[in-house]
Amino acid sequence: MNLLLTAAGLRNETQREALRDMLGKPFGSANVVYVPTASVAESGDHGWSVADLNRLHALGWREFDILELNGLPQQMVLDRLLHADVIYVAGGNHYHLARSITGNGLADGFLEALQSRVYVGFSAGSMIFSRHLTGHSADVIGDTADLHALGATTVEPPFGLFDWYLKPHLDSPDFPERGDAWAEHIAARADFPIYFIDDETAVRVRDGKVDVVSEGRWRFQP
């Protein structure tokens, strides 16, 4: 399983080179499927989403598909995931994304697809793999409002692959409150490990081994 879990998409050459290495062939010889599901639960201006989609598209794929996880037959969704070489899951509300996967019965098929494909997550798309994606972690992290916005108080982790949790946008100008004091406040309350990563960083998982690729800054709270 090959996962590249970014905070803000493929923002720099270090991240893009990591993806090329995991893919094992040029982007122009590969199919990518872009999953925007998390973004549709966010209100307000979506220029950030358009910019991310354009940045990904500009890499020059053989085929660029866009796939919404809700409202389509289950087998159609899974077939299109299997048709891709790279599954790219965009940012937004990670609770909506998790609930879309579990609510549509996609978790097992999604995991099967990931056995032989490369997964790239952007923010919400990077946050859904922890077994600590729960109502408890929402309280610890301080984003229960994102869960309550969906009319929900609980969430089931769709995959539960990792003991650690990923929190993006450290030092981001779009989230000016997310500095060291913010990270330290969360870490003091957390009873699980957390990667805090900035927008130039990704956590890479290759065949069960975890490391960090970065042109920016990150911190790990064990």
C-alpha positions as a printed NumPy array, in Angstrom:
array([[  0.   ,   0.   ,   0.   ],
       [  1.409,   3.379,  -1.059],
       [ -0.027,   6.532,   0.498],
       [  1.152,  10.137,   0.183],
       [ -0.753,  12.139,   2.773],
       [ -0.349,  15.86 ,   2.171],
       [ -1.771,  18.915,   3.919],
       [ -2.488,  20.947,   0.8  ],
       [ -1.917,  18.791,  -2.26 ],
       [  1.165,  18.488,  -4.425],
       [  2.614,  21.911,  -3.717],
       [  6.322,  21.327,  -4.362],
       [  8.758,  19.229,  -6.371],
       [  9.711,  17.069,  -3.383],
       [  6.119,  15.894,  -3.072],
       [  5.718,  15.403,  -6.817],
       [  8.952,  13.418,  -7.008],
       [  7.773,  11.227,  -4.125],
       [  4.606,  10.493,  -6.097],
       [  6.585,   9.696,  -9.275],
       [  8.735,   7.279,  -7.304],
       [  5.72 ,   5.544,  -5.759],
       [  3.922,   5.383,  -9.111],
       [  6.913,   3.974, -10.974],
       [  6.044,   5.569, -14.319],
       [  5.537,   9.04 , -15.796],
       [  2.323,  10.887, -15.027],
       [  1.611,  10.976, -18.763],
       [  1.366,   7.174, -18.758],
       [ -1.   ,   6.995, -15.783],
       [ -4.688,   7.507, -14.992],
       [ -5.73 ,   9.619, -12.004],
       [ -9.146,   9.854, -10.375],
       [ -9.927,  13.011,  -8.409],
       [-12.443,  12.61 ,  -5.564],
       [-13.937,  15.988,  -4.488],
       [-16.423,  14.583,  -1.951],
       [-15.016,  16.271,   1.167],
       [-15.082,  19.694,  -0.482],
       [-18.829,  19.756,  -1.124],
       [-19.549,  19.83 ,   2.628],
       [-17.634,  23.11 ,   2.976],
       [-19.463,  26.387,   2.514],
       [-18.069,  29.608,   1.089],
       [-15.631,  30.27 ,  -1.711],
       [-14.126,  27.165,  -3.306],
       [-11.284,  28.83 ,  -5.174],
       [ -8.863,  26.713,  -3.143],
       [-10.513,  23.566,  -4.534],
       [-10.376,  24.805,  -8.116],
       [ -6.706,  25.742,  -7.691],
       [ -5.895,  22.26 ,  -6.365],
       [ -7.752,  20.527,  -9.185],
       [ -5.964,  22.678, -11.782],
       [ -2.577,  22.059, -10.145],
       [ -3.14 ,  18.311, -10.291],
       [ -4.498,  18.385, -13.846],
       [ -1.462,  20.371, -15.025],
       [  0.804,  17.393, -14.288],
       [ -0.323,  15.947, -17.617],
       [ -2.053,  12.643, -16.919],
       [ -3.055,  10.139, -19.587],
       [ -6.595,  10.27 , -18.189],
       [ -8.059,  12.611, -15.57 ],
       [-11.316,  11.386, -14.025],
       [-13.501,  13.119, -11.407],
       [-15.534,  10.87 ,  -9.122],
       [-18.099,  11.804,  -6.468],
       [-18.607,   9.046,  -3.884],
       [-22.273,   9.813,  -3.199],
       [-25.259,   9.178,  -5.436],
       [-23.679,   6.649,  -7.814],
       [-24.048,   2.847,  -7.82 ],
       [-21.487,   1.249,  -5.519],
       [-19.975,  -0.906,  -8.255],
       [-19.584,   2.069, -10.584],
       [-17.598,   3.914,  -7.914],
       [-15.376,   0.923,  -7.224],
       [-14.81 ,   0.218, -10.925],
       [-13.628,   3.781, -11.493],
       [-11.293,   3.598,  -8.504],
       [ -9.864,   0.384,  -9.929],
       [ -9.424,   2.012, -13.356],
       [ -7.061,   4.612, -11.882],
       [ -3.36 ,   4.316, -11.143],
       [ -3.565,   7.207,  -8.668],
       [ -6.521,   7.892,  -6.383],
       [ -6.418,  11.556,  -5.318],
       [ -8.833,  12.525,  -2.543],
       [ -9.361,  16.234,  -2.014],
       [ -9.78 ,  18.393,   1.072],
       [-12.813,  19.738,   2.885],
       [-14.794,  18.137,   5.699],
       [-13.072,  14.877,   6.664],
       [-16.109,  13.705,   8.626],
       [-18.315,  14.01 ,   5.535],
       [-15.71 ,  12.076,   3.564],
       [-15.494,   9.309,   6.181],
       [-19.273,   9.052,   6.447],
       [-19.587,   8.933,   2.649],
       [-17.21 ,   5.971,   2.499],
       [-18.864,   4.009,   5.3  ],
       [-22.42 ,   5.053,   4.46 ],
       [-22.078,   3.876,   0.859],
       [-20.422,   0.586,   1.794],
       [-17.182,   1.516,   0.019],
       [-14.562,   0.845,   2.694],
       [-13.652,  -2.74 ,   1.772],
       [-13.575,  -2.056,  -1.969],
       [-11.59 ,   1.145,  -1.417],
       [ -8.978,  -0.766,   0.601],
       [ -8.809,  -3.447,  -2.082],
       [ -8.117,  -0.783,  -4.709],
       [ -5.346,   0.688,  -2.583],
       [ -3.443,  -2.587,  -2.525],
       [ -2.143,  -1.918,  -6.046],
       [ -2.609,   1.829,  -6.528],
       [ -1.108,   5.023,  -5.18 ],
       [ -3.265,   7.164,  -2.918],
       [ -2.728,  10.905,  -2.521],
       [ -4.631,  12.753,   0.16 ],
       [ -5.121,  16.5  ,   0.473],
       [ -6.031,  17.625,   4.02 ],
       [ -9.355,  15.829,   4.687],
       [ -8.288,  13.146,   2.246],
       [ -5.209,  12.535,   4.397],
       [ -7.056,  12.394,   7.716],
       [ -9.37 ,   9.421,   7.201],
       [ -6.947,   6.549,   7.829],
       [ -6.549,   6.838,  11.598],
       [ -8.425,   4.532,  13.942],
       [ -8.749,   7.613,  16.138],
       [-11.112,   9.371,  13.712],
       [-13.915,   9.475,  16.294],
       [-16.105,  11.842,  18.238],
       [-13.47 ,  11.758,  20.972],
       [-10.697,  12.935,  18.676],
       [-12.996,  15.647,  17.313],
       [-13.254,  16.995,  20.846],
       [ -9.499,  16.694,  21.455],
       [ -8.553,  18.336,  18.165],
       [-11.225,  21.001,  18.49 ],
       [-13.202,  20.449,  15.303],
       [-16.495,  19.11 ,  16.633],
       [-18.21 ,  21.932,  14.723],
       [-17.282,  20.176,  11.465],
       [-18.995,  17.019,  12.718],
       [-22.042,  18.805,  14.11 ],
       [-22.45 ,  20.681,  10.815],
       [-23.416,  17.327,   9.321],
       [-26.092,  16.805,  11.965],
       [-23.927,  14.124,  13.573],
       [-22.216,  13.547,  16.899],
       [-20.355,  10.333,  16.064],
       [-18.211,   9.078,  13.217],
       [-16.845,   5.642,  12.366],
       [-13.294,   5.444,  10.999],
       [-13.651,   3.975,   7.494],
       [-10.273,   2.227,   7.507],
       [ -8.567,   2.423,  10.933],
       [ -5.14 ,   1.61 ,   9.509],
       [ -2.943,   3.721,  11.796],
       [ -2.653,   4.438,  15.496],
       [ -1.536,   7.998,  14.73 ],
       [ -3.661,  10.941,  13.65 ],
       [ -2.721,  13.544,  11.021],
       [ -3.547,  17.218,  11.507],
       [ -2.739,  19.494,   8.534],
       [ -2.037,  23.188,   7.931],
       [  0.559,  23.92 ,  10.598],
       [  1.696,  27.545,  10.095],
       [ -0.721,  27.965,   7.173],
       [ -1.667,  31.551,   6.263],
       [ -5.189,  30.223,   5.637],
       [ -5.355,  29.016,   9.262],
       [ -3.384,  31.67 ,  11.171],
       [ -4.233,  30.17 ,  14.566],
       [ -2.404,  26.931,  13.751],
       [  1.043,  27.649,  15.147],
       [  3.153,  25.911,  17.761],
       [  0.938,  27.   ,  20.663],
       [ -2.063,  25.446,  18.887],
       [ -0.2  ,  22.174,  18.305],
       [  1.057,  22.053,  21.882],
       [ -2.431,  22.637,  23.258],
       [ -3.789,  19.705,  21.243],
       [ -0.821,  17.473,  22.084],
       [ -1.312,  18.107,  25.809],
       [ -4.897,  16.789,  25.566],
       [ -4.359,  13.934,  23.115],
       [ -4.091,  10.278,  24.142],
       [ -2.901,   9.233,  20.674],
       [  0.109,  10.157,  18.481],
       [ -0.287,  13.081,  16.067],
       [  1.596,  14.32 ,  13.013],
       [  1.235,  18.091,  12.614],
       [  2.289,  18.993,   9.059],
       [  2.488,  22.253,   7.131],
       [  1.336,  22.806,   3.559],
       [  4.735,  21.832,   2.094],
       [  4.866,  18.46 ,   3.874],
       [  3.494,  14.944,   3.377],
       [  3.495,  11.784,   5.449],
       [  4.491,   8.895,   3.178],
       [  3.465,   5.294,   3.814],
       [  5.148,   2.619,   1.697],
       [  4.618,  -1.06 ,   2.421],
       [  3.898,  -0.322,   6.056],
       [  6.873,   1.995,   6.558],
       [  6.147,   5.609,   7.513],
       [  8.36 ,   8.62 ,   6.835],
       [  7.979,  12.325,   6.06 ],
       [  8.822,  14.197,   2.855],
       [  8.946,  17.942,   3.218],
       [ 10.134,  21.291,   1.989],
       [  8.547,  22.871,   5.052],
       [  7.991,  22.114,   8.719],
       [  6.339,  19.379,  10.701],
       [  6.289,  17.931,  14.193],
       [  5.349,  14.57 ,  15.651],
       [  3.765,  14.156,  19.054],
       [  4.176,  10.509,  20.135]])
